[in-house]
Amino acid sequence: MRSGPRQAIMAWRGPSARSRCRQKVAQDQHPEAADADEGAAAKWHEQRGHEQQAAAAEEALRHLQAGYQQAATPVLADLTRRAPRAATVRRFEQDVRATLPDHADRILADPAWTALTTTLAHAETAGHSSRRLLTEVGTQRELDSAEHPAEVLNWRITV
């Protein structure tokens, strides 16, 4: 039997597509990374008149976002409650401005900023440099499309 485009499409469809989506989320370290993929899939199908597939991709995106929010909210709240001292937070602010200047204002304005400072304090206690860590996780993948860049950075550090 010959392998052609139809066989490739048939291999891509089905239950394994869901597991590939889950793997993509795990690889990218944050569901916002999958948002772009699911959103792109929805747009691609929409442009080609595949309404049912576009609707399914959008629904998958909504489910991913809802599941993430349900799991992340209590964790971020706990991190926020355990925020470091003001002097440490100011130092981390300087680190963000030095290492990620193009994103600093958005990171510092993000509601998850305080949670990120707690994570950075824990990382320093474990022997990591906050500047080196911010540089590393800030360049793993773009941050321009992230609705909550501090939350994304926090996720990348902790996973």
N, CA, C and O atoms as a GROMACS GRO file, in nm:
protein
  636
    1MET      N    1   0.084  -0.116   0.000
    1MET     CA    2   0.000   0.000   0.000
    1MET      C    3   0.089   0.124   0.000
    1MET      O    4   0.186   0.134   0.075
    2ARG      N    5   0.053   0.219  -0.087
    2ARG     CA    6   0.132   0.340  -0.098
    2ARG      C    7   0.098   0.437   0.014
    2ARG      O    8  -0.015   0.443   0.062
    3SER      N    9   0.198   0.513   0.056
    3SER     CA   10   0.177   0.616   0.156
    3SER      C   11   0.170   0.751   0.086
    3SER      O   12   0.265   0.794   0.022
    4GLY      N   13   0.058   0.816   0.100
    4GLY     CA   14   0.039   0.945   0.035
    4GLY      C   15  -0.023   1.045   0.131
    4GLY      O   16  -0.030   1.019   0.251
    5PRO      N   17  -0.068   1.158   0.078
    5PRO     CA   18  -0.125   1.262   0.163
    5PRO      C   19  -0.246   1.213   0.243
    5PRO      O   20  -0.262   1.250   0.359
    6ARG      N   21  -0.331   1.130   0.179
    6ARG     CA   22  -0.449   1.083   0.250
    6ARG      C   23  -0.410   0.999   0.371
    6ARG      O   24  -0.468   1.015   0.479
    7GLN      N   25  -0.312   0.912   0.356
    7GLN     CA   26  -0.268   0.828   0.467
    7GLN      C   27  -0.205   0.915   0.578
    7GLN      O   28  -0.224   0.888   0.697
    8ALA      N   29  -0.132   1.017   0.538
    8ALA     CA   30  -0.072   1.106   0.636
    8ALA      C   31  -0.180   1.180   0.715
    8ALA      O   32  -0.169   1.195   0.837
    9ILE      N   33  -0.283   1.224   0.645
    9ILE     CA   34  -0.393   1.293   0.713
    9ILE      C   35  -0.466   1.197   0.806
    9ILE      O   36  -0.497   1.233   0.919
   10MET      N   37  -0.492   1.077   0.760
   10MET     CA   38  -0.562   0.979   0.843
   10MET      C   39  -0.479   0.944   0.966
   10MET      O   40  -0.534   0.920   1.074
   11ALA      N   41  -0.348   0.940   0.951
   11ALA     CA   42  -0.261   0.910   1.066
   11ALA      C   43  -0.264   1.024   1.167
   11ALA      O   44  -0.252   1.001   1.287
   12TRP      N   45  -0.281   1.147   1.119
   12TRP     CA   46  -0.282   1.263   1.208
   12TRP      C   47  -0.412   1.273   1.285
   12TRP      O   48  -0.412   1.314   1.401
   13ARG      N   49  -0.524   1.237   1.223
   13ARG     CA   50  -0.655   1.252   1.287
   13ARG      C   51  -0.677   1.144   1.392
   13ARG      O   52  -0.600   1.049   1.402
   14GLY      N   53  -0.780   1.160   1.469
   14GLY     CA   54  -0.818   1.058   1.566
   14GLY      C   55  -0.772   1.090   1.706
   14GLY      O   56  -0.722   1.199   1.732
   15PRO      N   57  -0.790   0.993   1.797
   15PRO     CA   58  -0.759   1.015   1.938
   15PRO      C   59  -0.614   1.056   1.963
   15PRO      O   60  -0.585   1.126   2.060
   16SER      N   61  -0.523   1.012   1.878
   16SER     CA   62  -0.383   1.046   1.901
   16SER      C   63  -0.357   1.195   1.885
   16SER      O   64  -0.258   1.246   1.938
   17ALA      N   65  -0.443   1.266   1.813
   17ALA     CA   66  -0.427   1.411   1.799
   17ALA      C   67  -0.439   1.479   1.935
   17ALA      O   68  -0.367   1.574   1.964
   18ARG      N   69  -0.530   1.430   2.018
   18ARG     CA   70  -0.545   1.487   2.152
   18ARG      C   71  -0.418   1.465   2.234
   18ARG      O   72  -0.373   1.555   2.305
   19SER      N   73  -0.360   1.345   2.225
   19SER     CA   74  -0.239   1.319   2.302
   19SER      C   75  -0.123   1.405   2.251
   19SER      O   76  -0.039   1.447   2.330
   20ARG      N   77  -0.116   1.430   2.120
   20ARG     CA   78  -0.012   1.519   2.067
   20ARG      C   79  -0.030   1.660   2.121
   20ARG      O   80   0.068   1.729   2.150
   21CYS      N   81  -0.154   1.704   2.134
   21CYS     CA   82  -0.180   1.836   2.190
   21CYS      C   83  -0.132   1.842   2.334
   21CYS      O   84  -0.069   1.939   2.375
   22ARG      N   85  -0.162   1.738   2.412
   22ARG     CA   86  -0.117   1.734   2.552
   22ARG      C   87   0.035   1.733   2.559
   22ARG      O   88   0.094   1.799   2.645
   23GLN      N   89   0.100   1.658   2.469
   23GLN     CA   90   0.245   1.655   2.467
   23GLN      C   91   0.300   1.793   2.433
   23GLN      O   92   0.400   1.836   2.491
   24LYS      N   93   0.236   1.863   2.341
   24LYS     CA   94   0.280   1.997   2.303
   24LYS      C   95   0.274   2.090   2.424
   24LYS      O   96   0.366   2.169   2.446
   25VAL      N   97   0.166   2.082   2.500
   25VAL     CA   98   0.154   2.164   2.620
   25VAL      C   99   0.268   2.132   2.717
   25VAL      O  100   0.330   2.223   2.771
   26ALA      N  101   0.295   2.004   2.738
   26ALA     CA  102   0.401   1.965   2.830
   26ALA      C  103   0.538   2.014   2.781
   26ALA      O  104   0.620   2.061   2.860
   27GLN      N  105   0.561   2.004   2.650
   27GLN     CA  106   0.690   2.048   2.596
   27GLN      C  107   0.709   2.198   2.608
   27GLN      O  108   0.818   2.244   2.641
   28ASP      N  109   0.604   2.273   2.581
   28ASP     CA  110   0.616   2.419   2.579
   28ASP      C  111   0.610   2.480   2.718
   28ASP      O  112   0.633   2.600   2.732
   29GLN      N  113   0.579   2.401   2.819
   29GLN     CA  114   0.586   2.446   2.957
   29GLN      C  115   0.471   2.536   3.000
   29GLN      O  116   0.464   2.570   3.118
   30HIS      N  117   0.382   2.575   2.913
   30HIS     CA  118   0.271   2.660   2.955
   30HIS      C  119   0.159   2.650   2.852
   30HIS      O  120   0.186   2.650   2.732
   31PRO      N  121   0.035   2.643   2.897
   31PRO     CA  122  -0.076   2.632   2.804
   31PRO      C  123  -0.088   2.747   2.706
   31PRO      O  124  -0.148   2.729   2.600
   32GLU      N  125  -0.035   2.864   2.736
   32GLU     CA  126  -0.041   2.972   2.638
   32GLU      C  127   0.034   2.935   2.511
   32GLU      O  128   0.003   2.984   2.403
   33ALA      N  129   0.133   2.849   2.524
   33ALA     CA  130   0.206   2.804   2.406
   33ALA      C  131   0.114   2.721   2.317
   33ALA      O  132   0.122   2.729   2.195
   34ALA      N  133   0.029   2.641   2.378
   34ALA     CA  134  -0.067   2.562   2.301
   34ALA      C  135  -0.177   2.650   2.245
   34ALA      O  136  -0.234   2.619   2.141
   35ASP      N  137  -0.207   2.761   2.312
   35ASP     CA  138  -0.309   2.854   2.264
   35ASP      C  139  -0.279   2.896   2.121
   35ASP      O  140  -0.367   2.899   2.036
   36ALA      N  141  -0.154   2.929   2.096
   36ALA     CA  142  -0.115   2.975   1.963
   36ALA      C  143  -0.136   2.864   1.861
   36ALA      O  144  -0.184   2.889   1.751
   37ASP      N  145  -0.101   2.740   1.897
   37ASP     CA  146  -0.118   2.628   1.806
   37ASP      C  147  -0.266   2.600   1.780
   37ASP      O  148  -0.307   2.583   1.665
   38GLU      N  149  -0.346   2.596   1.886
   38GLU     CA  150  -0.489   2.571   1.871
   38GLU      C  151  -0.555   2.686   1.796
   38GLU      O  152  -0.641   2.664   1.711
   39GLY      N  153  -0.516   2.808   1.828
   39GLY     CA  154  -0.571   2.924   1.759
   39GLY      C  155  -0.535   2.923   1.612
   39GLY      O  156  -0.617   2.955   1.527
   40ALA      N  157  -0.412   2.887   1.582
   40ALA     CA  158  -0.369   2.878   1.443
   40ALA      C  159  -0.445   2.769   1.370
   40ALA      O  160  -0.483   2.786   1.254
   41ALA      N  161  -0.467   2.658   1.436
   41ALA     CA  162  -0.544   2.550   1.374
   41ALA      C  163  -0.686   2.595   1.346
   41ALA      O  164  -0.739   2.567   1.238
   42ALA      N  165  -0.748   2.664   1.441
   42ALA     CA  166  -0.884   2.712   1.420
   42ALA      C  167  -0.889   2.808   1.302
   42ALA      O  168  -0.979   2.799   1.219
   43LYS      N  169  -0.793   2.900   1.295
   43LYS     CA  170  -0.790   2.998   1.186
   43LYS      C  171  -0.766   2.929   1.051
   43LYS      O  172  -0.830   2.964   0.952
   44TRP      N  173  -0.677   2.832   1.048
   44TRP     CA  174  -0.648   2.758   0.925
   44TRP      C  175  -0.773   2.690   0.873
   44TRP      O  176  -0.806   2.702   0.755
   45HIS      N  177  -0.844   2.619   0.961
   45HIS     CA  178  -0.967   2.550   0.920
   45HIS      C  179  -1.074   2.651   0.878
   45HIS      O  180  -1.145   2.628   0.780
   46GLU      N  181  -1.085   2.761   0.950
   46GLU     CA  182  -1.185   2.862   0.918
   46GLU      C  183  -1.162   2.920   0.778
   46GLU      O  184  -1.256   2.939   0.702
   47GLN      N  185  -1.036   2.947   0.746
   47GLN     CA  186  -1.002   3.004   0.616
   47GLN      C  187  -1.035   2.908   0.502
   47GLN      O  188  -1.057   2.952   0.389
   48ARG      N  189  -1.038   2.782   0.530
   48ARG     CA  190  -1.062   2.683   0.426
   48ARG      C  191  -1.206   2.632   0.428
   48ARG      O  192  -1.240   2.537   0.357
   49GLY      N  193  -1.290   2.695   0.508
   49GLY     CA  194  -1.430   2.655   0.511
   49GLY      C  195  -1.456   2.529   0.590
   49GLY      O  196  -1.560   2.465   0.572
   50HIS      N  197  -1.366   2.492   0.676
   50HIS     CA  198  -1.383   2.372   0.759
   50HIS      C  199  -1.444   2.414   0.892
   50HIS      O  200  -1.377   2.410   0.996
   51GLU      N  201  -1.568   2.455   0.890
   51GLU     CA  202  -1.630   2.511   1.010
   51GLU      C  203  -1.629   2.416   1.129
   51GLU      O  204  -1.603   2.457   1.242
   52GLN      N  205  -1.657   2.290   1.103
   52GLN     CA  206  -1.663   2.193   1.213
   52GLN      C  207  -1.526   2.176   1.278
   52GLN      O  208  -1.515   2.171   1.401
   53GLN      N  209  -1.421   2.166   1.198
   53GLN     CA  210  -1.287   2.152   1.253
   53GLN      C  211  -1.243   2.280   1.326
   53GLN      O  212  -1.179   2.274   1.430
   54ALA      N  213  -1.278   2.396   1.270
   54ALA     CA  214  -1.243   2.522   1.334
   54ALA      C  215  -1.311   2.533   1.470
   54ALA      O  216  -1.250   2.575   1.568
   55ALA      N  217  -1.438   2.494   1.476
   55ALA     CA  218  -1.511   2.498   1.603
   55ALA      C  219  -1.450   2.401   1.703
   55ALA      O  220  -1.442   2.432   1.822
   56ALA      N  221  -1.408   2.284   1.657
   56ALA     CA  222  -1.347   2.185   1.746
   56ALA      C  223  -1.213   2.236   1.801
   56ALA      O  224  -1.182   2.218   1.919
   57ALA      N  225  -1.135   2.300   1.715
   57ALA     CA  226  -1.006   2.355   1.761
   57ALA      C  227  -1.028   2.466   1.863
   57ALA      O  228  -0.956   2.474   1.962
   58GLU      N  229  -1.126   2.551   1.840
   58GLU     CA  230  -1.156   2.658   1.936
   58GLU      C  231  -1.206   2.601   2.068
   58GLU      O  232  -1.172   2.651   2.175
   59GLU      N  233  -1.288   2.497   2.061
   59GLU     CA  234  -1.337   2.433   2.183
   59GLU      C  235  -1.222   2.369   2.261
   59GLU      O  236  -1.217   2.378   2.384
   60ALA      N  237  -1.130   2.305   2.190
   60ALA     CA  238  -1.013   2.245   2.256
   60ALA      C  239  -0.931   2.354   2.327
   60ALA      O  240  -0.882   2.333   2.438
   61LEU      N  241  -0.917   2.467   2.262
   61LEU     CA  242  -0.844   2.579   2.323
   61LEU      C  243  -0.914   2.626   2.451
   61LEU      O  244  -0.848   2.647   2.553
   62ARG      N  245  -1.044   2.641   2.447
   62ARG     CA  246  -1.118   2.684   2.567
   62ARG      C  247  -1.103   2.583   2.680
   62ARG      O  248  -1.088   2.622   2.796
   63HIS      N  249  -1.105   2.454   2.648
   63HIS     CA  250  -1.089   2.351   2.751
   63HIS      C  251  -0.949   2.355   2.812
   63HIS      O  252  -0.934   2.342   2.933
   64LEU      N  253  -0.848   2.373   2.728
   64LEU     CA  254  -0.711   2.384   2.780
   64LEU      C  255  -0.697   2.503   2.873
   64LEU      O  256  -0.638   2.492   2.980
   65GLN      N  257  -0.751   2.616   2.832
   65GLN     CA  258  -0.742   2.736   2.914
   65GLN      C  259  -0.815   2.719   3.047
   65GLN      O  260  -0.764   2.758   3.152
   66ALA      N  261  -0.935   2.662   3.042
   66ALA     CA  262  -1.013   2.644   3.165
   66ALA      C  263  -0.944   2.547   3.260
   66ALA      O  264  -0.939   2.571   3.381
   67GLY      N  265  -0.892   2.438   3.207
   67GLY     CA  266  -0.821   2.340   3.290
   67GLY      C  267  -0.697   2.400   3.354
   67GLY      O  268  -0.670   2.375   3.472
   68TYR      N  269  -0.623   2.478   3.277
   68TYR     CA  270  -0.505   2.541   3.332
   68TYR      C  271  -0.543   2.638   3.443
   68TYR      O  272  -0.483   2.636   3.551
   69GLN      N  273  -0.641   2.723   3.418
   69GLN     CA  274  -0.681   2.821   3.519
   69GLN      C  275  -0.726   2.753   3.648
   69GLN      O  276  -0.695   2.800   3.757
   70GLN      N  277  -0.799   2.645   3.635
   70GLN     CA  278  -0.846   2.573   3.753
   70GLN      C  279  -0.728   2.519   3.834
   70GLN      O  280  -0.731   2.522   3.958
   71ALA      N  281  -0.627   2.470   3.766
   71ALA     CA  282  -0.511   2.413   3.836
   71ALA      C  283  -0.415   2.521   3.886
   71ALA      O  284  -0.357   2.506   3.994
   72ALA      N  285  -0.399   2.627   3.811
   72ALA     CA  286  -0.297   2.728   3.843
   72ALA      C  287  -0.340   2.828   3.949
   72ALA      O  288  -0.256   2.875   4.026
   73THR      N  289  -0.466   2.860   3.955
   73THR     CA  290  -0.512   2.966   4.046
   73THR      C  291  -0.470   2.943   4.191
   73THR      O  292  -0.414   3.034   4.251
   74PRO      N  293  -0.496   2.826   4.251
   74PRO     CA  294  -0.454   2.809   4.391
   74PRO      C  295  -0.303   2.809   4.410
   74PRO      O  296  -0.253   2.854   4.513
   75VAL      N  297  -0.229   2.759   4.313
   75VAL     CA  298  -0.083   2.756   4.323
   75VAL      C  299  -0.029   2.899   4.320
   75VAL      O  300   0.056   2.935   4.402
   76LEU      N  301  -0.076   2.979   4.226
   76LEU     CA  302  -0.031   3.118   4.217
   76LEU      C  303  -0.071   3.197   4.342
   76LEU      O  304   0.005   3.282   4.389
   77ALA      N  305  -0.189   3.170   4.394
   77ALA     CA  306  -0.234   3.240   4.516
   77ALA      C  307  -0.142   3.205   4.633
   77ALA      O  308  -0.107   3.292   4.713
   78ASP      N  309  -0.103   3.079   4.644
   78ASP     CA  310  -0.013   3.038   4.752
   78ASP      C  311   0.124   3.104   4.738
   78ASP      O  312   0.180   3.151   4.836
   79LEU      N  313   0.176   3.108   4.617
   79LEU     CA  314   0.304   3.174   4.593
   79LEU      C  315   0.295   3.323   4.627
   79LEU      O  316   0.388   3.380   4.684
   80THR      N  317   0.184   3.384   4.591
   80THR     CA  318   0.165   3.527   4.620
   80THR      C  319   0.164   3.553   4.770
   80THR      O  320   0.219   3.653   4.817
   81ARG      N  321   0.101   3.465   4.846
   81ARG     CA  322   0.096   3.480   4.992
   81ARG      C  323   0.234   3.472   5.056
   81ARG      O  324   0.257   3.528   5.163
   82ARG      N  325   0.326   3.401   4.991
   82ARG     CA  326   0.459   3.380   5.048
   82ARG      C  327   0.564   3.470   4.983
   82ARG      O  328   0.680   3.431   4.971
   83ALA      N  329   0.525   3.588   4.940
   83ALA     CA  330   0.614   3.680   4.870
   83ALA      C  331   0.735   3.718   4.955
   83ALA      O  332   0.725   3.726   5.078
   84PRO      N  333   0.848   3.740   4.890
   84PRO     CA  334   0.969   3.781   4.964
   84PRO      C  335   0.957   3.927   5.012
   84PRO      O  336   0.860   3.996   4.981
   85ARG      N  337   1.055   3.969   5.088
   85ARG     CA  338   1.058   4.107   5.140
   85ARG      C  339   1.066   4.208   5.026
   85ARG      O  340   1.106   4.175   4.914
   86ALA      N  341   1.027   4.331   5.058
   86ALA     CA  342   1.023   4.439   4.958
   86ALA      C  343   1.159   4.462   4.892
   86ALA      O  344   1.166   4.486   4.771
   87ALA      N  345   1.266   4.455   4.969
   87ALA     CA  346   1.400   4.477   4.913
   87ALA      C  347   1.434   4.370   4.808
   87ALA      O  348   1.494   4.399   4.706
   88THR      N  349   1.393   4.248   4.836
   88THR     CA  350   1.418   4.138   4.741
   88THR      C  351   1.334   4.158   4.616
   88THR      O  352   1.383   4.136   4.504
   89VAL      N  353   1.210   4.200   4.633
   89VAL     CA  354   1.122   4.226   4.518
   89VAL      C  355   1.182   4.337   4.430
   89VAL      O  356   1.181   4.325   4.308
   90ARG      N  357   1.234   4.443   4.491
   90ARG     CA  358   1.296   4.552   4.414
   90ARG      C  359   1.418   4.502   4.337
   90ARG      O  360   1.441   4.544   4.224
   91ARG      N  361   1.495   4.414   4.398
   91ARG     CA  362   1.613   4.358   4.330
   91ARG      C  363   1.568   4.274   4.210
   91ARG      O  364   1.630   4.280   4.103
   92PHE      N  365   1.462   4.194   4.228
   92PHE     CA  366   1.411   4.114   4.116
   92PHE      C  367   1.355   4.203   4.005
   92PHE      O  368   1.366   4.170   3.887
   93GLU      N  369   1.296   4.315   4.044
   93GLU     CA  370   1.247   4.410   3.944
   93GLU      C  371   1.365   4.461   3.860
   93GLU      O  372   1.354   4.470   3.737
   94GLN      N  373   1.475   4.493   3.925
   94GLN     CA  374   1.595   4.536   3.852
   94GLN      C  375   1.646   4.426   3.761
   94GLN      O  376   1.689   4.451   3.649
   95ASP      N  377   1.642   4.302   3.812
   95ASP     CA  378   1.686   4.188   3.731
   95ASP      C  379   1.601   4.173   3.605
   95ASP      O  380   1.653   4.149   3.497
   96VAL      N  381   1.470   4.187   3.620
   96VAL     CA  382   1.379   4.176   3.505
   96VAL      C  383   1.408   4.288   3.406
   96VAL      O  384   1.416   4.264   3.286
   97ARG      N  385   1.424   4.408   3.455
   97ARG     CA  386   1.452   4.522   3.366
   97ARG      C  387   1.586   4.505   3.294
   97ARG      O  388   1.600   4.546   3.178
   98ALA      N  389   1.683   4.444   3.360
   98ALA     CA  390   1.815   4.424   3.298
   98ALA      C  391   1.815   4.308   3.199
   98ALA      O  392   1.880   4.316   3.094
   99THR      N  393   1.743   4.201   3.230
   99THR     CA  394   1.751   4.080   3.146
   99THR      C  395   1.644   4.074   3.038
   99THR      O  396   1.668   4.016   2.931
  100LEU      N  397   1.528   4.132   3.064
  100LEU     CA  398   1.417   4.125   2.967
  100LEU      C  399   1.358   4.265   2.947
  100LEU      O  400   1.239   4.286   2.972
  101PRO      N  401   1.439   4.360   2.902
  101PRO     CA  402   1.392   4.498   2.895
  101PRO      C  403   1.270   4.520   2.806
  101PRO      O  404   1.186   4.605   2.835
  102ASP      N  405   1.258   4.444   2.699
  102ASP     CA  406   1.144   4.461   2.608
  102ASP      C  407   1.012   4.413   2.669
  102ASP      O  408   0.904   4.451   2.624
  103HIS      N  409   1.020   4.330   2.771
  103HIS     CA  410   0.901   4.273   2.833
  103HIS      C  411   0.880   4.317   2.977
  103HIS      O  412   0.780   4.282   3.039
  104ALA      N  413   0.974   4.392   3.030
  104ALA     CA  414   0.975   4.423   3.174
  104ALA      C  415   0.846   4.489   3.222
  104ALA      O  416   0.791   4.447   3.324
  105ASP      N  417   0.797   4.589   3.152
  105ASP     CA  418   0.676   4.658   3.198
  105ASP      C  419   0.556   4.564   3.207
  105ASP      O  420   0.479   4.569   3.303
  106ARG      N  421   0.542   4.479   3.107
  106ARG     CA  422   0.430   4.383   3.108
  106ARG      C  423   0.447   4.279   3.218
  106ARG      O  424   0.349   4.240   3.282
  107ILE      N  425   0.570   4.233   3.240
  107ILE     CA  426   0.595   4.134   3.345
  107ILE      C  427   0.563   4.193   3.482
  107ILE      O  428   0.497   4.130   3.564
  108LEU      N  429   0.610   4.315   3.506
  108LEU     CA  430   0.592   4.378   3.635
  108LEU      C  431   0.446   4.417   3.660
  108LEU      O  432   0.405   4.429   3.776
  109ALA      N  433   0.368   4.437   3.555
  109ALA     CA  434   0.227   4.472   3.569
  109ALA      C  435   0.136   4.348   3.577
  109ALA      O  436   0.018   4.358   3.611
  110ASP      N  437   0.192   4.234   3.547
  110ASP     CA  438   0.115   4.109   3.548
  110ASP      C  439   0.072   4.076   3.692
  110ASP      O  440   0.153   4.087   3.784
  111PRO      N  441  -0.054   4.035   3.712
  111PRO     CA  442  -0.098   3.995   3.847
  111PRO      C  443  -0.014   3.881   3.907
  111PRO      O  444  -0.012   3.864   4.029
  112ALA      N  445   0.053   3.804   3.824
  112ALA     CA  446   0.135   3.693   3.873
  112ALA      C  447   0.278   3.735   3.908
  112ALA      O  448   0.360   3.651   3.942
  113TRP      N  449   0.308   3.865   3.899
  113TRP     CA  450   0.442   3.913   3.930
  113TRP      C  451   0.486   3.872   4.071
  113TRP      O  452   0.598   3.825   4.090
  114THR      N  453   0.400   3.890   4.169
  114THR     CA  454   0.436   3.857   4.307
  114THR      C  455   0.466   3.708   4.321
  114THR      O  456   0.560   3.670   4.390
  115ALA      N  457   0.387   3.625   4.254
  115ALA     CA  458   0.413   3.480   4.257
  115ALA      C  459   0.549   3.450   4.195
  115ALA      O  460   0.623   3.365   4.244
  116LEU      N  461   0.583   3.520   4.086
  116LEU     CA  462   0.713   3.501   4.022
  116LEU      C  463   0.827   3.539   4.117
  116LEU      O  464   0.931   3.472   4.118
  117THR      N  465   0.810   3.644   4.196
  117THR     CA  466   0.916   3.683   4.290
  117THR      C  467   0.940   3.574   4.394
  117THR      O  468   1.053   3.550   4.434
  118THR      N  469   0.833   3.509   4.436
  118THR     CA  470   0.849   3.398   4.532
  118THR      C  471   0.928   3.285   4.467
  118THR      O  472   1.017   3.227   4.530
  119THR      N  473   0.894   3.253   4.343
  119THR     CA  474   0.965   3.146   4.272
  119THR      C  475   1.112   3.182   4.253
  119THR      O  476   1.200   3.097   4.270
  120LEU      N  477   1.140   3.308   4.218
  120LEU     CA  478   1.279   3.351   4.203
  120LEU      C  479   1.355   3.343   4.335
  120LEU      O  480   1.472   3.304   4.337
  121ALA      N  481   1.290   3.379   4.445
  121ALA     CA  482   1.354   3.370   4.577
  121ALA      C  483   1.387   3.224   4.611
  121ALA      O  484   1.495   3.195   4.663
  122HIS      N  485   1.294   3.132   4.580
  122HIS     CA  486   1.320   2.990   4.605
  122HIS      C  487   1.436   2.940   4.518
  122HIS      O  488   1.520   2.862   4.563
  123ALA      N  489   1.440   2.987   4.394
  123ALA     CA  490   1.548   2.946   4.303
  123ALA      C  491   1.683   2.995   4.354
  123ALA      O  492   1.782   2.923   4.348
  124GLU      N  493   1.686   3.118   4.405
  124GLU     CA  494   1.812   3.170   4.460
  124GLU      C  495   1.856   3.090   4.582
  124GLU      O  496   1.974   3.063   4.600
  125THR      N  497   1.760   3.054   4.665
  125THR     CA  498   1.791   2.973   4.783
  125THR      C  499   1.852   2.839   4.741
  125THR      O  500   1.936   2.784   4.812
  126ALA      N  501   1.809   2.788   4.626
  126ALA     CA  502   1.862   2.661   4.574
  126ALA      C  503   1.993   2.680   4.499
  126ALA      O  504   2.048   2.584   4.445
  127GLY      N  505   2.045   2.805   4.494
  127GLY     CA  506   2.175   2.828   4.433
  127GLY      C  507   2.173   2.883   4.292
  127GLY      O  508   2.279   2.892   4.230
  128HIS      N  509   2.058   2.920   4.239
  128HIS     CA  510   2.050   2.974   4.103
  128HIS      C  511   2.061   3.125   4.104
  128HIS      O  512   2.021   3.191   4.200
  129SER      N  513   2.116   3.180   3.998
  129SER     CA  514   2.122   3.325   3.980
  129SER      C  515   1.990   3.369   3.917
  129SER      O  516   1.949   3.316   3.814
  130SER      N  517   1.924   3.467   3.978
  130SER     CA  518   1.795   3.512   3.924
  130SER      C  519   1.812   3.572   3.784
  130SER      O  520   1.727   3.551   3.698
  131ARG      N  521   1.918   3.646   3.762
  131ARG     CA  522   1.940   3.706   3.630
  131ARG      C  523   1.964   3.599   3.524
  131ARG      O  524   1.908   3.605   3.414
  132ARG      N  525   2.047   3.502   3.557
  132ARG     CA  526   2.074   3.395   3.461
  132ARG      C  527   1.946   3.315   3.433
  132ARG      O  528   1.919   3.279   3.318
  133LEU      N  529   1.870   3.289   3.537
  133LEU     CA  530   1.745   3.214   3.523
  133LEU      C  531   1.644   3.291   3.438
  133LEU      O  532   1.582   3.234   3.349
  134LEU      N  533   1.629   3.420   3.465
  134LEU     CA  534   1.536   3.502   3.386
  134LEU      C  535   1.578   3.508   3.239
  134LEU      O  536   1.494   3.502   3.150
  135THR      N  537   1.708   3.520   3.216
  135THR     CA  538   1.757   3.522   3.079
  135THR      C  539   1.725   3.390   3.009
  135THR      O  540   1.678   3.388   2.895
  136GLU      N  541   1.751   3.281   3.078
  136GLU     CA  542   1.727   3.149   3.020
  136GLU      C  543   1.580   3.126   2.988
  136GLU      O  544   1.546   3.091   2.875
  137VAL      N  545   1.493   3.146   3.086
  137VAL     CA  546   1.351   3.117   3.063
  137VAL      C  547   1.284   3.224   2.976
  137VAL      O  548   1.183   3.197   2.910
  138GLY      N  549   1.339   3.344   2.977
  138GLY     CA  550   1.283   3.450   2.895
  138GLY      C  551   1.311   3.435   2.748
  138GLY      O  552   1.242   3.495   2.665
  139THR      N  553   1.410   3.356   2.714
  139THR     CA  554   1.446   3.337   2.574
  139THR      C  555   1.413   3.197   2.522
  139THR      O  556   1.442   3.166   2.407
  140GLN      N  557   1.353   3.114   2.605
  140GLN     CA  558   1.315   2.979   2.560
  140GLN      C  559   1.216   2.985   2.445
  140GLN      O  560   1.222   2.905   2.351
  141ARG      N  561   1.126   3.080   2.453
  141ARG     CA  562   1.020   3.097   2.355
  141ARG      C  563   0.973   3.241   2.367
  141ARG      O  564   0.991   3.303   2.472
  142GLU      N  565   0.916   3.295   2.263
  142GLU     CA  566   0.876   3.435   2.265
  142GLU      C  567   0.773   3.463   2.374
  142GLU      O  568   0.698   3.375   2.415
  143LEU      N  569   0.772   3.586   2.420
  143LEU     CA  570   0.677   3.629   2.524
  143LEU      C  571   0.576   3.731   2.472
  143LEU      O  572   0.483   3.767   2.545
  144ASP      N  573   0.592   3.778   2.350
  144ASP     CA  574   0.506   3.883   2.296
  144ASP      C  575   0.358   3.844   2.298
  144ASP      O  576   0.273   3.929   2.324
  145SER      N  577   0.328   3.720   2.271
  145SER     CA  578   0.188   3.678   2.262
  145SER      C  579   0.130   3.635   2.397
  145SER      O  580   0.010   3.606   2.406
  146ALA      N  581   0.212   3.630   2.500
  146ALA     CA  582   0.165   3.585   2.632
  146ALA      C  583   0.076   3.692   2.695
  146ALA      O  584   0.116   3.808   2.708
  147GLU      N  585  -0.043   3.652   2.735
  147GLU     CA  586  -0.132   3.745   2.806
  147GLU      C  587  -0.077   3.775   2.944
  147GLU      O  588  -0.093   3.886   2.995
  148HIS      N  589  -0.013   3.677   3.005
  148HIS     CA  590   0.041   3.690   3.141
  148HIS      C  591   0.188   3.645   3.141
  148HIS      O  592   0.217   3.532   3.178
  149PRO      N  593   0.279   3.734   3.100
  149PRO     CA  594   0.419   3.694   3.087
  149PRO      C  595   0.484   3.651   3.219
  149PRO      O  596   0.568   3.561   3.218
  150ALA      N  597   0.448   3.711   3.331
  150ALA     CA  598   0.506   3.669   3.459
  150ALA      C  599   0.461   3.528   3.493
  150ALA      O  600   0.538   3.448   3.548
  151GLU      N  601   0.338   3.498   3.462
  151GLU     CA  602   0.286   3.363   3.486
  151GLU      C  603   0.358   3.261   3.398
  151GLU      O  604   0.391   3.152   3.443
  152VAL      N  605   0.382   3.298   3.274
  152VAL     CA  606   0.454   3.210   3.181
  152VAL      C  607   0.596   3.184   3.232
  152VAL      O  608   0.643   3.070   3.234
  153LEU      N  609   0.665   3.290   3.275
  153LEU     CA  610   0.801   3.275   3.327
  153LEU      C  611   0.801   3.188   3.452
  153LEU      O  612   0.888   3.102   3.470
  154ASN      N  613   0.705   3.210   3.539
  154ASN     CA  614   0.693   3.129   3.660
  154ASN      C  615   0.678   2.982   3.624
  154ASN      O  616   0.744   2.896   3.683
  155TRP      N  617   0.593   2.954   3.528
  155TRP     CA  618   0.570   2.816   3.484
  155TRP      C  619   0.700   2.756   3.428
  155TRP      O  620   0.735   2.643   3.462
  156ARG      N  621   0.770   2.832   3.345
  156ARG     CA  622   0.894   2.781   3.285
  156ARG      C  623   1.000   2.751   3.391
  156ARG      O  624   1.076   2.655   3.378
  157ILE      N  625   1.004   2.830   3.494
  157ILE     CA  626   1.104   2.807   3.600
  157ILE      C  627   1.069   2.684   3.680
  157ILE      O  628   1.158   2.607   3.714
  158THR      N  629   0.943   2.664   3.711
  158THR     CA  630   0.903   2.558   3.803
  158THR      C  631   0.885   2.423   3.738
  158THR      O  632   0.880   2.321   3.808
  159VAL      N  633   0.875   2.419   3.608
  159VAL     CA  634   0.851   2.289   3.542
  159VAL      C  635   0.980   2.230   3.492
  159VAL      O  636   0.980   2.121   3.435
   0.00000   0.00000   0.00000
